[in-house]
Amino acid sequence: MDDTIAAQKGRIIYKLLLLFLMAILQMAFHPLARRLERCDLAGQLYILDVVKEELPLWLCIADFESRLNTHVIGTRNDDGSKDYGLFQISDRYWCAPPNETEYYAFNQCNTNCTDLLKDDITMAVQCAQLIKSLQGWSAWSVYAEFCNNTELEAIDMCFQSNATIDLNSDDCTTNSSIGMPQTMLNEGD
């Protein structure tokens, strides 16, 4: 009887250890696996000084390059390079690859490629803006086929006001901040 109780305790401890290990592994890899929603990305780009009129193009490029995922590392290109992050930025010209390469990496954005995989998209946006300023939209292969001369999905709904004022109440509070992304307005609720 004592042997069966000990065996049951051992199985329970074993299962708890497995669950604990799985939870640790999930927490370790979760920060590198973020998929943004369109309006969340529009809001973050806007806060990072991307011109509002250009947001639909940036969203189109991010959607077709990475499906709005921050953690994507593309398959090896013909020249041996890889593309990183939301905007699939090449390690041959724009960022420093994490490992030795057979080619010279220019690192024009002066950043590690792994920085382009973070949930904080600041570096990815800054690098993408530099690329655009030097090479234009055609720096992204998806631009010509999917994002140029096509009807892009509007982003106006991402910046709608959410004003709710009760005129019959003494409390005139509002949830409105004109020009702020709708998803950011709801975060404080």
N, C-alpha and C positions, 0 to 999 in steps of 0.2 A: 504494500500500500504506500509506504513512504517513497519507494522507488518511482511509482507512477506520479505521485505529487511532485517529486523532484523533476521528473521528465517533463511534466506539464509546465512547471515554472521555467525550466530551461527553454522550452518552445516559446513561451510568452516573452521571455527576455530576448531570445533570438529575433522574434518578430518585431519587438520594440526597437531593437538595434537596427534592423533593416529599415524600418520606418524613419528612424532618426537619420540614418545615412542618406536615404532618399530625400528627406527634407533638406539636409545640408547641401546635397548636390543640386537640388532645384534652386536653392537660394544662391549658390555659386554661379549658376549659369543664367538665371533669370535676368540680371541686369543687361545682358547682351542680347536679349530677345524681345525687343519692343517693336510693336507694329503701331504706328500712329494712325489716328483717324484724320480724315481730310481737314476738318475744321481745327483740330488741335495743331496740325502742322501749319495750316494757314496762320493761326494765331502766333505760333512760335516764330515763324518766318517774319511776320509783321513786327513783332517785338524786336527781332534782330535786324531791323532796318531794311528789310526787303520791301521795295516799292509795291504798294498795294495792287497797282495795275498789272504787275508781273506775277503776282501770286498764282493765277491759273497755270501759267507756263511752268513755274517751279513745281507745282503740284503734279502736273502732267509728267514732267521729267522724273520726279521721285517715284511716281506710281509705276511708270514703265521700266525704270531702272531697277527698283528694289521692292516694288509693291508696298511702299511706305514703311519698310522694315529698316531699322537702324543697324542691325547686326549682319547684314548680308556681305559675304565675300564672294565675288564672282569667280567663275571658273577661269582657269589660266587662259590668257589671250594668246594669239599666234606668236607674239614676240616674247612670251614667257611671263609677262606682267600679270597682275591681278587688279581688280577694281574693288573698292571698299565703300561700305556704308550706304546711306540713304540715296546719294547721288552717284554711286559707283565711280569713285574717283580713283584714277590709275596710280599705282605705285611706281610706275616708270618715270612719270613727270612731276607728280604733285605731292606725294607723301613718301616718307621713309618706310620701306617694308620691314616687317618684324624679323625677317631672316636674310641671310646673305643671298644675293641674286647674281645671275650671270650677266646682268646688264647694269649700267650705271643708272642710279635713281637720282633724278635732279632735285626732288623735294622742294619744288617751287613754293609750296604752302608752308614750308618750314614746320612740319608736324609729323608725328608718327602716324602711320596708317591706322593703327589700332585706336587712335583718338577719334577717328571718323566713325567708329562703331559704337560709340557711347550713347546713352540715353540723352545726355546733354548734347544737343545738335549744334551748339555754337561753332565749334571748329569746322564741322562739315559744311555749315552754311558759309562761314568766312572763306573757306577754301573754294567752294563752288562759286561764290561771288567773284573771287580772283580769277578763276578759270573763265567765267563769263566775260569779265572785263578785258581779258587778254585774247580770247578766242571766239567770243560770242556764243549764242545758243547752239551753233552747229558742233561745238565741242562734244555734245552728247549725241550719240548715234541715233537715239530714239526721237530726237527733235524733228528731223526732216519727215519721218514717216508718220509719227503719231501726234506731235504737238504743234507743228507749223501748218498754217492754212487749214486748220480744222476747227470745228466749233468746240471750244473748251468749256468744261463744266463751270458754271458761275460759282463764285465764292461769297456772294453778297449775303446769303443766309448765315454764313459763319460770323458775320459782323452785325447782326440784327440787335436792336435794343430790346431789353427785356423789362421795360418799365412797368411797374405795378404800383400805382398810387391810389389809395383809398381816400377819396375826397370827403367822405363822411367820418373819417377818423381824425383824431388829434395827432396821431402818429403818421407823419408824411415821409415814410421811408421809401426808398426805391432801390431797385436792383439794376438800375440803368447806368451805363457808362458808354456813351455813344462812341463807336469806333473800336470798342474792345471786342475780341472774339467771344461769341456766345458761350462757348464751353468754359472760358475763363471767368465769365460772369457767374456761372453756376457753381464754381469751385468753393466759394465762400459761404454758400447756402447751408 
